[in-house]
Amino acid sequence: MLENLRHTYRALRTTRRCYSAHSAASVFSDSRTAEFLAAAVSPASIPQLHGLPEITVTGRANVGKSTLLNAVLGRAKLLNVSKRAGRTQSLNFFRVGAQPGKLVVVDAPGYGARGRQEWGDLFNHYLRERKQLRRVFLLFSAKHGLNEVDRAMLRLLNEECQATGGTRYTLQAILTKADTVLDMKDGPSHIRSIQKDIFDTAPTCLPAIVTTASKHPHFGIEEVRQSIADACGLA
């Protein structure tokens, strides 16, 4: 079944740019070097980290963020995967590559009903002030699609990107848990509907990458890695 899903996924991909697979492979070649660096619970505790390029990942609580990041970083248990939504309560910084590192992945708290205002304030401060931020990845469940909170976040980030001309950081969507819908009769059309919803809400958002990370073989993970490498100027 997963092979059929992978075939369907390839047909659904909307990213048009031709990437070099070698560039992402070299950035993420040694998963053993991926390392937790710091957790920030307030603006004052955000680490400097020598100016390495950064990307950050957020999404509605329980969207599968930790599972996706473990797959991207190649470490099954580097990030704690909890069944309790809203477990991430700080900005968590992870280095990619042996010291001094190639880039930093920032795991941000989830938003929505399980989120808290102070976590949102911390994330907003990070977006405004972090000069080394290169791309924000916003995760959506392929099964559930977008709700009004998701659209509000997309609109906010879309406006931020327009305000900076997209020169400081860019925005890209990722659809998680695609395996839960792609084997359904209307699965592909459901995915396309979500992709259209994202574009209609945030025209500056780069095309959504369709992924599954909870089952093997994964798919979409190499595309996420390549997007990270490209955003950080390592492609």
N, C-alpha and C positions, 0 to 999 in steps of 0.2 A: 504493500500500500504506500509506504513512504517513497518508493521510487516514482510512483504515479504522482505523488504530491510534489516531488522535486521537479518533475516535468511540467506540472501545472504552474509551479512557482516561477520557473524560467519564462514561461509565457506571460506571466503577470508583471515581470520586472519592468520598472518604468525609468530607471536611471539610464540615461542615454550616453553619458561620457564613457569613453573606452579607457579603462584603467590598466596599469601594468600589475599583474598579480604578484610579480617579484617584489615590488616595493612594500606592499603590506606584509608579505611573508617574511621579509627581512626585519621589519619592525617588531613583529610578534613571534619571531623564530624560536625564542627560548622562554617558555612559559615559567620556568623556574625563577627567572629574574623579576617577575611581577611581584610587587611587594606593597603592603599597606604602609603608608607614611604617617598620616595624621588624621584626626577627626576634629572638625571645628564646630562649636556649638554657639559661637558668637562672632561678630565681625573681627573682634580683636584677636581671636584665636586662629584665624585663617593663616596658614603658613605661606611663606614666600617661595620656597622651593627653587630658587635660583633662576626663575624666569622660564622654566621649561614650558612648551606649549601645552595647553590643556583643552580637554573637551569635558562636557558635563552631561549627565544622563538623568532625566526625571520622567515622571509619568504618574498617572493615577495610582493610588495605593493598591497593591496586589496585582499589578499589571505584568509581573514577571521580570522586574528589573534586575534583581540579583542573579537570577538564573541566566539571563542573557549576558550579563557582564562576566560571570564565571566562564561562560563559553567563549566569549571574545578574548578574555585574558588567558584562556587555556588552563584554568585551575578550577577544579570542581567545587572546592570548598573555601576559596579565598574570601568570598563574600558570604555572609550568613544568609541562608534561604529560610525564611520563616513562613509558617502558615498563617501567622497573625498579620493582617494588613497594617501598614503604617509603622513597621518596626524601625526603619531607618529614621533617625531623629537628629542627624548631624550631616554636615558635608564631609564625606570620607574620601581621602586622597590616596590614589594608588599609582605607584610608578610603573612604567612599562620600559623594559630594557635595563641592562646592567648599569650600575652607577657610572656616571652621574645621571643616567636615564635618557630616554628619547622623548617621552611625553608623559603627561599625567592624566589619568582618568578620574573624574570626580563623580562619585555616587551621591546624588542629592535626595533629600527627603521626598516622599511621594506627596501628592496633593489630593484634595477631595475631602470627603466626609471624615476620613480618619486623620487628615492633616491638622496642623495647628498653625495659628496666625504667626507665632514667633518663628516657626520653621520657614514659612513663606517670606517673612521679613529678611531672614538670613540669606535665603536664595536670591531675593531681589537685590540685596546689597552686593552679593557676589557677582551677579550679572552686570551691575552698573560699574563696579570698581575694578574687576579683575582684568587687567590689560592683556594677560597672556591667554585669555579664553579665546578659542578659535571656532568652536561649534557647540551648539546645544542640540542634543538629541531628545526628542519628545516621544515617549512610548505610548502606544495605544493597543488595546486588546483587539485582535482580529475577530474574536468571537462577539464582543460587545459593542465594538465601534465607538463613536464619539458621543459623549453627553455634553450638556451645556457647560459644565466646568472645564472639560477638555477644550471646547471651542473658545472659552474665555481665555485660557492659557495660550492657545494658539494665536488669538488676536493680539494679546499682550506682547508675545515674542515677535510676531509679525511687525507690530508697530515699532518695537525696539530695533529690529533689523533695518527698517526703513529709516529710522532716525539717524542711524550711523552709516547709512548707505551700504550696509552689509559688509563694511570694510573691517570691522573689529571682530565680529563673529557671525556665523551663519547658522541657519536653523534647518534641521532635518528630522523627519518623522521615521519611526520604526514600528512596524506592526508585529506584535508578539503572538505566540501561541497559534500560528497559522494552521498547524496540523489539526486543530479542533474544528476547522471549518472547510478546509480544502477538499476533504473527502466527501463532502455533502454535494448534492446535485447542484445547488445554487451557490456553492462556495466561491468559485471564481468571480461571479457577478457580485457577490457580497463584498469581496475584497476590493473590487473595482469601485463599488459604491463608497466605501470608506476612503479610498484614495481620492475620489472626486470631492468628498466632503472636506478632506484636509485642504485640498487646493482651493476650493471655494472660500474656505475660512481664512486661509493664510497663503496668499499667492507667492510670497517670498520663500515659503518652505520648500526645501529640496524634495524630490520625489521619494515617497515612502519605500523603505526597504522591508520586504516581507521575510519574516524569520520564524523558525522554531528552534528552541534551545533545550526543551525539556525531554525530547526524544532523540534517539540516534537513528540514522545519521542526521546531524543538524543541517539546516540550510539557511542561507542568508548571512551566516556569520562572517564568511570571507568578505562579503560586500560591506558589512559594517566595519570590519577592520580596514578595508581599503578606504572607506570614507573618512575614517579617523586619520589615517596616514596622510591622505590628501589635504584634509583640513589643517593639519599641523605642519604642512610643508615638507613632508617626508616622502611623498610619492615621486 
